[in-house]
């Protein structure tokens, strides 16, 4: 793209990489001292927020000021909300079963294994997935229709995440629901409103750079990677494998969309054929 400061963007990516690494190393040090390693999930949202803020700072004087501020605020709102939600949800609990199972198979020192397989990997993913946020800081020209569509998609995603998480928290807080499958509200339209919300948020942020097709082509890998993680990686696939044996889950999957929201489908009641006279 003519006029796009690729060299400055490349330097910014280097700064973002150092930022993501610093967030993960500080989180790792806290986990080693205080435990458990599940706090890395809090650092996921904080890492994106830190990268957005640092990218905004180092790109001063570049790009369109309105786009830069908007992308930074949208990323920070999403990241801080997610970090606060995960922190509140995990307070008072021990190690996450996923990490406990993984660390039980560690071939050497558990903490060093966690550093390699969890913290450094998540830091790399933060850097990769946030590329559109970083690239938007250097994009000249005002926001166009596609960017505004991205804002709307981001808002829809945040709605699904926030409302879905709140509905699930209320459901779990009721002792009468112990052992039951959450199938109400947004959870009756999709089995994963929070993951679908993440999907919308990151495709929305990607649309913020689609006013420049070459920049969009250079960063489209980011929402694609996030989509893979949410649907086939550590999101939907892993969670459903964990829930597969729960009573009522098979019936829930039969009537509820696996990812994209759709009206719930219920089997028609079986009608006996009248006997011939």
N, C-alpha and C positions, 0 to 999 in steps of 0.2 A: 504494500500500500504506500503510495506516494505521500510523504509528509509524516508518516508514522515513525517515531523515534525508537527504532529497534535496539540501538545500542544502549539507550537509557533504560529501556524495558529489560534488557538482559542483565544490566547491573542491578535493577530492582529485584529480579528473580533471585539473584545471589543473596541480596539482603533478606528476602523473604525466606530463603532456605535456612539462613542462619537463625532467623526468628523462630521458625517452626522447630528447629533442632533445640534451641534454647528452652522453649516451652516444654518439650518432651523430656529433656534432661533434668530440668527442675522438678517436673512431676515425678520422674523416676527416683530422684533423690528423696523426695517426700515419701514415696511409697516404700522405699527401703527402710527409712527411719521409722515411719509410723504405720505403713501398710493400710489396706491391701492394695494390690495392683489394679483393682477395679477403678481407682481414681483416674486412670488414664482416659476413661470415657468422658470425664469432666474436661480433661485437657483437649479433647477433640474439638468441642465448640470454642474453647478459649484459644486454641491454636489458630483457627480461622479468623477469630476476632483480632488477635495480635498481628497476623499477617496483613489483614486489611488496613489496620491502623498504621503499621509501619510503612506499608506500600503507599498509603496516602501521604505520609510525612516525607518520604524520600523522593516522591514524584512532584513535589511543590514546583510550580512554574511550568509544568507539562500538562497537556491535555485540557479538556473542558472542565472548568471548576464545578459546574452543576453535576455532571456525570460522576466526577471523582467523589464528591461528597455523598451523593445518593448511593452509589455502590458500597462505599465504606459503611454508611449507616445501616443499610439493609443487611450487610454481612454481619455487622456487630450485633444488631438486634437478634438475628437468628442464632448466632453463636452464643451470646450471653443467655438467652432464654433456654437454649438446650443445655448449657452447662449448669444453670441453676436447677432445672428440672431433674437432670440426672443426679446432681448432688443431693437434692432433697429426697429423691427416690431411694438412693443407696445409703442414706444416713442410718447408722446403727446396724447395718448388715455386714456380714463377713465377705470373704472373697467371692467374686462372681464365679458361678459354676463353670463357665466357659474357660476362664483363665486357670481355675484350679485343675481342670482336666488337662489342659495343655501343659501346665507346669509340672504335673505329676509325671509326664513323659519326658521331662527335660533330661538330655543326655549328660549335662554337667551341672554347673552352678545355676540354681533356679533364677536368681536375680539377673545374672548376665544373659541367661536364655531369654528372660522376659524383655530385657533391654533390646536384644536383637530382633526378636519375633513380634514384639508388641509396640514398644515405644518408637524405635527407629522406623519401623514400617509405617506406623500411623503418622509420624512426622513427614515421611516422604509422600504419603497420600494427601496430607494437608497441603503440601506445596503443589502437588499435581492438580488436585481438584480446584484449588483457588486460582489457577492461572487466569481465568476470565476476569476475576476481581482485580488481579494485578495488571492485566492488560488494559482494562478500562481506565486506569489511572492516567494512561498516556494517550488516550484516544482523542484526537482533536474533533471539533465540531459539536454542535448541540445535540441533545437527545432527539431521536427520530421516532416514528411510529412503532418500529419493532422494539425499541428500548422501552417505550411506555407499555407495550404488550408484556415485556419481561417483568415490569413492575407489577402488573396485574397478576401474572402467573406466580410471582413471588408471594404476593399477598394471599392468593388462594392456598399456596403451600403452607404458609404460616398458620392460616386458619385451620387446615386439616391437622397440623401438628399440635397446635395449642389446644383446640377443642377435643381432639382425640385423646391426648394425654390427660386432660382434665376429666373426661368421661371415664377413662380407665381407672384413674386414681379414686374417683368416687365409688366406682364399682368394687374395687378391691378393699376399700375402707369399710364396706358393709359386711359384717360377719356372715350374714345370710347367703352371701355369694361365694363363700369359701368352696373351692373345688369346682365351681361352675365356669363356663366359657363366656367371656364378654361378647355379647352379640347385639348390643343396643346402640342407638345413636349412629354415629359415623361407622361404628364397627359392624353394623348390619349391612353396610354398603361396600365395605372393603375390609379384608382381614388385617390390613396394615395401614390405617389412616396416617400414622406418624411417618412411616417410610414413604408413603405416597406424597406426603407433605414435603419431605426432604427432596424427593424427586422434582417436584414443582419448583421449589426454592432454587435449586441449582441450575435447572434449565432456564428459569427466569433470569438469574444472574448472567447466564451465558448470553441470553438475548440482548443484554446490555452492551455487548461488543459486536453485535451482528449488523450494526450500521456500516461496519467495515468488513466486507466479505473475507479479505485475506487474513485479518486478525481472527475472525471467527473460525476460519479453517485451521488456523494454527492452534486454537484453544479448544476445539470441539471435543478433543480427547477427554477433557475434564468432566463434563456432564455424562459422557459415555461411561467413564470409569465409575463415577458415583452411581449411575443407574445399575451397572453390573453389581456393585457392592450391595446395593439395596435389595435387588431382586434375586441374584444368584450367588452372592457372596456371604458376608457375615450378617445380613439382614433377614429377609423373608425366609430364605431356604433354611438357614441354621435354626431360626426360631421355630419354624414349623416342624422341623425334625425333632426338636426338643419337646414339642407339644403333641406329637402324633398319637401318643398312647393315652391322652387324657379323655375321660368320658365325655361324649358329646362333641368332640372335635371333628370327627369324620362327618357328622351331620351338618356341623357349622360350615365346613369347607364345601359341602355339596350345595349349599344354598347361598353362599357369600362369595363375591368376587375375590380372587387371590391378590389383586393389587389395585387395578384401576377401578374407581367407584362405579358400581352398577346397582340398580334396584335388586334387593334380595329376591331370590327365586325359591318358591316353595312347591313341593310336589303336589299335584292335584290329588284330591282324595280318591281312593279306589272305590269304584262303584260296582256293586254286584250286578251281573247281567240278570235280567228277569227270566224266571223259568218259563219254558214253553208250556202252554196249556194243552 
